[in-house]
Amino acid sequence: MFVTMMMTDQMLDLPPLLSNEVPMMHHMINGDAPQQVILVQVNPGETFTIRTEDGALQCIQGPAEVPMMSLNGSIPPIHVPPGYVSQSRSALVSWTSVSISGSSGRVPSCCYELQLKDKGRDGKYKVVYSGEELQYTLTDLRPATDYHIRVSTVCNSVKGPSSDSRAFTTHSAPPDTPLPPRLSHRTKSSLTLQWKPPADNGSKITNYVLEWDEGKKNSIFREYYVGHQRHCKIMRLCPAVGYTFRVAALNDIGTSGFSTEVVFNTTGSLPQTSLPPRLVQAGPSWVMLEWTRPNSCSVEEVVTYTLEMQDETKGLDFQAVYSGLELNRKVESLRRNTQYKFRLIICSGEWRSAPSSLLVCKTTPDRPGPPVNPAVNGITYHSFCVTWEPPQDDGGFGDLTYVLEISEGNSEEMQWATLYRGPERKHLCEDLKPATSYSLRLSCVNVGGQSQCSDDLTVRTHIPPPGRCQPPSIVGNVKHKEMALQWDGPLCGEESKNVEFSLEMCAMEEGLEPTEVYCGSKTECTVGNLLPGTTYRFQVRAANSAGYGPYSESVEISTAAGPPGQCCPPGINVTSHTCADVTWENKESSGIDISEYRLDWGRDLDSLELVYSGTETYFQISNLEASTDYCCRLQAVNQAGAGPYSDLVTCRTPAAAPDVVSGFRLVDHPPNQTESESFSRSTCLALTWDEPSCNGAEITSYSISMGDSIITAGNVTCHIIRDLLPDSEYNLQIRAENEMGPGPFSQTLTVRTRPLPPSPPRLECAAGGPQSLKLRWGFSSRSQLADDTTYILQMEDKNQRFVVVYQGPSHTFKLQRLSESSRYCFRIQAVSKAGEGPFSETYSFSTTKSLPQTLKAPRVVQIGGNACEVTWESIPPMREDRISYVLQVLGGRDSDYKQVYKGDEPSFQLTGLQWNSDYRVRVFACRRCADTLQELCGSFSPSAHFNLRRSDATLAVEADVTRVPMSKTLTDEQFASLIVFGVASLSVLIAFLLQLVI
C-alpha cells in the first residue's frame, strides 16, 4: 500500500514513496477544509477487502487502485493482517507531480526519471523508468536487499535536480528452487543421494524435503526424508530398478519449488568389469580395434560401449574416443610410431562397469622425406666436405640411415655411385680430381622404406696450391731496427699463376710463435720495428686460390746493436700513506751493457720528474700525500743511447686520518642565516674553521673539546654552542674525524661569552611630513647606564625585507625622500658591547600629503584702458588630485591683500584699476584631495609690482620685486622669511634642551 501526494504550484521533486509507507495528503475540495485521501494499490493476484458503513464486506480484485477518503478529517491506523507475507521481488514506487506554467501560459511537457541504486553491487544509480506516469513497479529485485531510489523531472529537455534519495529493503523470501540431487553411491539395494543448498533469500534454510515415486513411475511422489542434512541414503531397494527423486528447501518464510526430477537405478547382475579391446590392424595414423558383447547381457538389453584412450607422450589421462553400440572402432588422427593405451567401459541403463584391463598398441612408422639443406664446404683441389640436415618428416621413426651418391660431370647420362651410407649427417669426400665438377644427391632409409632423392648439388674442386719458394736473402746492410729481404717464387706452372706471398718472422726465443710480417704479390719487403742485437728466423710461402704451399727453408738474421729496448713496467709497493717502494727487473741490453736506469715520478703524465738515476733496481719514495694518485715510468740507458720509456704505472696511497684543523676562530654571527634569529652572543658561541685535508677518506664529523666535555658536529665548517653562561670564558679545541680515525687536536682557542644584550627601545614618530618622517626612541631597559649603546633602525622595502636606514648612538632620525601619503614599517634594535639585542615589534607610520609647490611671481600685462591680465605657471594634478589657484591683489586704497580670483585657470584679467597707482599681486596653489575632500594650500608666490600709467603707447609693467626701496616697510616675503628663521631657531633650541634632559 502506498500514498500518492497531490500536485503543488511549484516545480519541486519530492522523494518517491514506497508501498510500505503511509504519509498523509491534503487537497482542497470545493474550497472546503482540507481532506485526507490515500490510494491503495492492489497488485495482480491479490484481493483488497474493506467493510462498508452498513457492515458489508466489499472485495476488490487486483490489479486496481482504490482511493480512500476520511470525512471527519482523520484516517485511522492501517495494519496488515497477521501472517501476511510481502512479495514479494518487486516494489511499487509513486511520486507527486509538479505543476509549472510556461512564459506564454501553456503547460510544458514534463516527464520523470526514476533512478535505482543497489548498494550490494556497483553502488551507482541507474535509470529504470522514464515517462509521464506518477508510479512504476520495480521488478526483478533481489530478496532481502538494500536499495536507494530517487526521481527527477525533465521539462522541455531541461532536467531538474534529483529528489532526496529514499532507501528501502526488500523482504525475505522462500529459498530458490534447488538443483536436482546427484548420486554419490549405489548398490543393489540402496542409493545414496546428495544435493547443494540453494540461495536462502534472506532467511536461513531450516529443512530439506526429499520425495520419491517408490519406483512406480506413476508421477505420484511421497516424502522420504525431511531434515536439515544435505544427503540421504535410501534403503531396501530392488536390484536394477530406476527410482525418481526431487528435493525442495524450507526456511521461516516458506517452501521453495521442487527441483527437476531425476532417475537413478540400483545395480543389477551385470559383470563388474569388461574384457579389454583387441587390436585388428595398425597404420601410421590409425588403429582398428574390436571387442565382444558380455555374455551376461540379454538380447533385449541395450548395451553402450565407451572406448577410452591415453596418450602418454602428452601426459593426459584417459579420454573417451568413442561411445556407442558398435563392437569395433577405427581410431584416427594418431601420431606415427607412437604407443597408445586403450580400455573399454560397458554401460547398461544406469549401470556402468569398471574400466577393463589395458590394451597397449603402437602405430607403424611412415617412409621418411628426403634430407634437406645439403651444403658443401672445405673445398680443396682433392677433397670437399658435404653436410645436410635431417628430413622435415622422419616418418615417425628417428633411426635414419643416410645415403650419399656421387657422379663425375654434369651430363644427362650420369652414373651414380654410393659414396657414403650411415647415420652421420656429414661426409668428407677425398681422393678427387683437381679442377673437376661433381654432382651429389642424398636420400635416407628407415624401417618404413627409402625416401626420394634430394635435388642434385654440383661442386667443383679447386686447382692445387703452389710449390715451395726459395729462402729469403738480405738486401743491403742490416740496421738495428729494420732490414730489407727478397726471395724467389716457386717453379713455373698452372698453380704458380696469380700467387701471393706470406713472410713470417720469429724471434729466437723459446715459446714465441711466428708472426706474419708481409702478405702481397711482390717478392721483396722491408721488416721494421725490430729489436737491436736480436736474431730472427724468416720463412716464406706462396698461396693461390687453392690455398698455401709449403714453407721455404728458414734463414736466421741478426740486427745490429742499439739502445736498450723498452723496460718492463716497474712494480710499486705502497708501504704507508707517505711512502712507496719501487722495484724493477734488470733489463737485458741490446748488445751493450746498461749503464743506468732513470725513474720518473709524478701525479700525472705532465708532472713527471726524474727522482732516481743509477744502476740499482730499487728506490724508495717518501713525503707522499695520502689518498693521492701517482704514476711512474722507467727508462734504460747504454752507450748507444736511451731506450724507450716503459708503460706508465699508477698507484694510489691509502687514506689516513684528517690533518689538524686550521682557522679555528670565533665569529660574531652564525654563517647560516636561518640560525641567526635564535642566536645570542651572551649564551651562544658561533665557531667556524677551515676544512682540513681529509687524506682520502671523507670527513664524517668534528669533535670540539670544551673542558671535560666533547661536542660532536657533523661534516660542516661551522657550529653554534648554545646554553652557555653569559660573560664566561671557555677553552676550546677541535679535531676532524673520518673512517680512518680522529686527527690531532688544534691549538687551544680561548673565547668569552658576552653579557646579555640590551632590549629594544620603543619607537615613536616625532614629526611627519609628505616626504619625511622623524622618528625617536628612548633608552632600552638594559642599556640606560651604558654609553656605548648604538641603535640599528630598519625599514621594510618593497620586497618585504628589512634594510638598515640608520645605525648610531642618536635617539632620533629623520628619513627623507619618502613618498607622500604612504605607510612605512620600521623596527629597531639596540647594540652594546654585550651584543645585539632582539628586534622590536614592527611599527607602522605614514607620511602626509604634499602641499602644492610655491609658484613663481606672476606676470602682469596691460591689455587696454585700466585693465591688466595676470598670468602664472600651471601645476599638473598631484596623484589625481585637481589643482586650483587663488589670486590676491594689494593696491589703491586697500591696506591688505584681497582675493580676486579662485579657479583652475592659470590667468585672470583685472579691471577697474586706478591710474598712476601701485599694485601688488600674488598667487598660491591649492590641492583638492579627492579622498578626504580636504584642500591643501601652498605658500604665496613672490609678489609682482606694477603701476598703471596713462600713455598713448602700450604701458610696460614693472614687475621687479628688487626695485622696492629698502627704506619702506618689510615685504610679505621678508616678513615670512623672518618668521621661518625664528621658528627654526626655536626648534633647534628646544631639541638641544630635550637632548640634555634625556
Secondary structure, DSSP 8 states (H G I E B T S, - for coil): -------BSS------B-TT------B-STTSS-B-EEEEEE-TT-EEEEE-TTS-EEEEESSEEEEEE-TTS--------TT-------EEEE---B----TTS----EEEEEEEEETTTT---EEEEEES-SEEEE-S--TT-EEEEEEEEEETTEE------EEEE------------EEEEE-SS-EEEE------TTS-EEEEEEEE-TT--SS--EEEEEES-SEEEE-S--TT-EEEEEEEEEESS-B------EEEE---SS-SB----EEEEE-SS-EEEE----TTS-SSS--EEEEEEE-GGGT---EEEEEES-SEEEE-S--TT-EEEEEEEEEETTEE-B----EEEE---------EEEEEES--SS-EEEEEE--S--TT----EEEEEEEES--SS---EEEEEES-SEEEE-S--TT-EEEEEEEEEETTEE------EEEE------------EEES---SS-EEEE-----SSGGGSS-EEEEEEEESSTT---EEEEEES-SEEEE-S--TT-EEEEEEEEEETTEE------EEEE----S-------EEEEEETTEEEEE------SSS-EEEEEEEEESSGGG-EEEEEES-SEEEE-S--TT-EEEEEEEEEETTEE------EEEE---------EEEEEESS-SSGGGSTT--TTT-EEEEEE----TTS-EEEEEEEETTEEEEE-S-SEEEE-S--TT-EEEEEEEEEETTEE------EEEE----------EEEEEE-SS-EEEEE---TT-SS-SS-EEEEEEE-TTS-EEEEEEES-SEEEE-S--TT-EEEEEEEEEETTEE------EEEE------------EEEEEETTEEEEE------BTTBEEEEEEEEEETT-SS-EEEEEES-SEEEE-S--TT-EEEEEEEEEEE-TTT--EEE------EEEE----SS-------GGGS-TTS---HHHHHHHHHHHHHHHHHHHHHHHHHH-
